[in-house]
Amino acid sequence: MERLIAIGTLILVLVVIASLLATPTVDYQGIWLHYGDQLIFTTSYQLEDIHFYRGETPCQFEKVSSNRWKIEMGETVSNMFKCEARFRNGIVRYTLELDLQKDNVRFVVYGDSRHNRKIHERIFKKIVEFEPDFVVHLGDMVDYGNSSENWQDFFDVVGKYWSKHIVYTVKGNHEFPFRFYNDVLYPSYYFVYRNGMLMIFLDSISSISSGSPQRKFLESLLEKYDDVAEYIMIFMHHPVFTVGPHRKDRIVKELKELVPLLARYRVSVVFGAHDHAFQHFMKDGVNYVVTAGGGAYLYTLRKDIESGAKMLKGLSTHHFLIVDKTSFSLYLALVNEEGKKLYEFSIPSRLKR
């Protein structure tokens, strides 16, 4: 009997290991990624041929991996990128308008869409109705990072928009074991400078402590863009301040080490998720926002406890944030799944304070 139990346990362990090592099979068709000065096109299709154009002019490109291509952005008049992908049953075309210079832009920030596809579908439908130039997802797109079904649900909801627009993402803890995320989506941490905004995307699961590679990356960007960025925004999965149940997490406590650095460089806003609700804090002139109402079950907030920052608003509701950027201010609006604005505030330009 003991031998049978041992064999059964070994088989179970091997099954778990195999599931962690397996790459999910997902039909995400074709999506665009943008970070630094790179534009990447990636697809789940098995292609026979692929070509890229900027406007009507062929683009230079290189194959990065079996399903990823790096497109030469260059300096030309047209901001319209086109992909023409040929596969066995025909040709698929994808277009992307990527204007990095215009002054006024609208984008959406949301997170934690896992658990409930129906709610996520309703929220993302409303997001699209507001016609954002791009979208930011703050992680926990899925319940299990090795689940083909979870990833398929996510791309079934966002894939059509993503084939024509940019969606920036950060890594959440539920994307573990990260194999699919690393193969298909963004680097662990990266940045974008567009439309007068320095947007820094961090991996809060990995160390951002003093002396770490990620901390050096953050510090170098803050120094480089301090005098030129109208707004500096940081995006990561874990929040710096929260009165939700994750307030006692080790990562959340360690992230508070960043507060003096962010204040020194007059960071406009830090976006986090992880605690399934909306929260808005202010600390040393920096806005800290938790937006984690994308579909996962909601958490109760303890507004009676000390967070370490001034709490301006807290709502336990499914939602997303609309951000309208001008050269004078960021205007942010909390919108629920019915499309109703529940809370609004603005952040002045760093260069006009």
Secondary structure, 3 states (H helix, E strand, C coil): CHHHHHHHHHHHHHHHHHHHHCCCCCCCCEEEEEECCEEEEEECCCCCEEEEEECCEECCEEEEECCEEEECCCCCCCCEEEEEEEECCEEEEEEEECCCCCCCEEEEEECCCCCCHHHHHHHHHHHHHCCCCEEEECCCCCCCCCCHHHHHHHHHHHHHHHCCCEEEECCCHHHCCCHHHHHHCCCCCEEEEECCEEEEECCCCCCCCCCCHHHHHHHHHHHHHCCCCCEEEEECCCCCCCCCHHHHCHHHHHHHHHHHHHHHCCCCEEEECCCCCEEEEEECCEEEEEECCCCCCCCCCCCCCCCCCEEEEEECCCEEEEEEECCCEEEEEEEECCCCEEEEEEEECHHHC
